[in-house]
Amino acid sequence: MPVVPRPADEPAWFKSSYSGGNATECLEAAFIPSGVLIRDSKRPAAPHLAVSAQAWAGFLAATRCPH
């Protein structure tokens, strides 16, 4: 697959390393200066959520496995 450069003002979206490789992904995130953007990976053109870095850190801490 060819690599297509993205415009500088477009966020770099990523999926969790825990996402499945076959249409089971459901969340993508992108870091921005004011925090984190979150969107549905199956609907990338749909609206997304913007959360602060502090809210994102709290979400990760609350969902992290204890081991």
WOJOHU-V782165 format. One record per residue. N is the residue number from 1. RES is the residue in three letters. PHI is phi in degrees with one decimal (* if undefined). PSI is psi in radians with two decimals (none if undefined). OMEGA is omega as a letter, one per 30 degrees, with the letter a starting at -180 (NA if undefined). Layout:
n->{N:N}
res->{RES:RES}
phi->{PHI:PHI}
psi->{PSI:PSI}
omega->{OMEGA:OMEGA}
This chain:
n->{1:2:3:4:5:6:7:8:9:10:11:12:13:14:15:16:17:18:19:20:21:22:23:24:25:26:27:28:29:30:31:32:33:34:35:36:37:38:39:40:41:42:43:44:45:46:47:48:49:50:51:52:53:54:55:56:57:58:59:60:61:62:63:64:65:66:67}
res->{MET:PRO:VAL:VAL:PRO:ARG:PRO:ALA:ASP:GLU:PRO:ALA:TRP:PHE:LYS:SER:SER:TYR:SER:GLY:GLY:ASN:ALA:THR:GLU:CYS:LEU:GLU:ALA:ALA:PHE:ILE:PRO:SER:GLY:VAL:LEU:ILE:ARG:ASP:SER:LYS:ARG:PRO:ALA:ALA:PRO:HIS:LEU:ALA:VAL:SER:ALA:GLN:ALA:TRP:ALA:GLY:PHE:LEU:ALA:ALA:THR:ARG:CYS:PRO:HIS}
phi->{*:-72.1:-88.0:-109.1:-65.2:-98.2:-59.1:-59.4:-89.8:-91.7:-64.7:-91.3:-77.1:-143.3:-111.3:-61.6:-66.6:-87.1:-68.8:-73.6:-91.4:-129.0:63.3:-92.9:-65.6:-136.3:-138.5:-126.5:-132.6:-144.7:-80.0:-132.4:-55.1:-91.3:152.6:-139.1:-99.2:-130.9:-145.7:-78.9:-66.9:-82.4:-135.3:-62.5:-85.2:-72.9:-57.9:-124.0:-98.8:-117.7:-128.4:-72.6:-60.3:-65.6:-64.8:-63.4:-62.0:-64.1:-61.3:-61.7:-63.6:-72.7:-103.6:-69.7:-68.8:-72.9:-96.1}
psi->{2.28:2.58:2.18:2.10:2.50:2.66:2.59:-0.52:0.03:2.27:2.65:1.72:2.54:2.77:2.71:2.56:-0.24:-0.12:2.55:2.84:0.06:1.27:0.21:-0.13:2.46:-0.10:2.36:2.65:2.75:2.28:2.36:2.86:-0.60:0.00:-2.23:2.43:2.51:2.36:2.87:2.12:-0.40:-0.21:1.11:-0.40:-0.18:2.89:2.70:2.92:2.55:2.22:2.74:2.81:-0.64:-0.74:-0.71:-0.77:-0.70:-0.72:-0.84:-0.74:-0.68:-0.43:-0.09:2.43:2.52:-0.19:none}
omega->{a:l:l:l:l:l:a:a:l:a:l:a:l:l:l:l:l:l:l:a:a:l:l:l:l:a:l:l:l:l:l:a:a:l:a:l:l:l:l:a:l:a:a:l:l:l:l:l:l:l:l:l:l:l:l:l:l:l:a:l:a:a:a:l:a:a:NA}
